[in-house]
Amino acid sequence: MPSRMLITLACLVLAPPLAPFAWIAASGDERPAYLRSFWVRASLVVIALCTLPLLVVGMFGYQLGLTSDPNPNPVGLGLLFLAGAVLGAILAAIGAFTTAGAIRRGRA
């Protein structure tokens, strides 16, 4: 079994949302084809946009005056991050499946 398959299976068992990203990251010479996929790019954008508010408020919220608590616990932004991570994983899985199929058919 190739190492890419072992890495993906380990992520599937231990951290299921990371499995599509592990498949893409371990794809070696085929990685540019995966990164050209609309679905994979969309997943990266969704994850970045849903993570950014949590990072900004968590790291700089007190300094920027967004909160009066020096150690904020933004539950709503944490839920936004969770929803974005799940959606991003689904989009990455769609991109991984469609690109893998295109690579097999010789179209990627």
N, C-alpha and C positions, 0 to 999 in steps of 0.2 A: 504494500500500500504506500503510495507516495506520501512524502512528508506533509504536503499541503492538505491531504485528506486527514491525516492524523491531527494536525493543528486545528482544522475545522471541526472535527469530531470532538476534540477536547473542549473547544469553545462552546460547541452545541450542548455539551453536558454541563459545563461549569458556568457559562455566561451566554445563554442562547442569543441575545441580541447582537453579540459580537461575532457570531459565526459567519455571516456574509462578509463582514469586513476582514475576517481572518482569511477567508477564501480568496478575496481580492488581493490582500496584501501579500499572500504567499504564492501568487500566480506566476511569479518570475517574468519570463519573456512576454507573457500574455497580458501583463498588468496594464500597458498603455491601451490595449483594446478595452479593458474593463473601465479605465478612467475616461475613455471617450464616450462611454454610454451615458445617455441622458438620465437614466434612472439612478445610476451611481452618483453622478454629479448632483442631482436633485436631493439625494439622501444626505450628501455632505453639506449642502446648503441648509437643509432643514435642521440638521443637528447643530450646525454652527449658530443659526438664528435662534434656536430654542435654548442653547447653552449660554449665549452671551448675556441675556438679562440676569440670570442667576449668578454668573461670575462677577458682573459689574456690581450688583447689589451686595453680594456676599463679600467681595474684596474691598470695594470702594464706597459702599453705601453710606457709611458713617462720615467718611472724609468729604464726600460730595454733598452731604446734607440730605440724602434721600431717606434717611432714618435717624431717629435719635438714639437708637440702641447701638452700642459699639460692637456687639456680637449679634447681628441680625439672624433670624431664622425665617427666611422667606418661603413659607410652605407653598404658596401659590406658584411661585417661580420654580420651585422644585417639582411640582406637578407638571408644569409646562415643559420642563426638561425631560421628565419621564415620558410624557406623550410624544415629544419630539424625537426622543431616542427610539421609541418603539416604531413610530412612523418611519424614521430614517432607516431602521433595520429592515422593515418591510420593503421599502423602496430599494435598498441595496440588494436584498434577496431577489427582487424582480430583475434588477439590472444584472446580477450575477447569472441568473438562469438564462435570460435572453442573450447575454453576451457569450456564455458558454455554448449555447446552441448555435449561435452565429459562427463561433470559432470552429466548432465541429463541422459545420457545413462549408467552411472556408470563406465566409463573407465578412469576417471582422478584420 
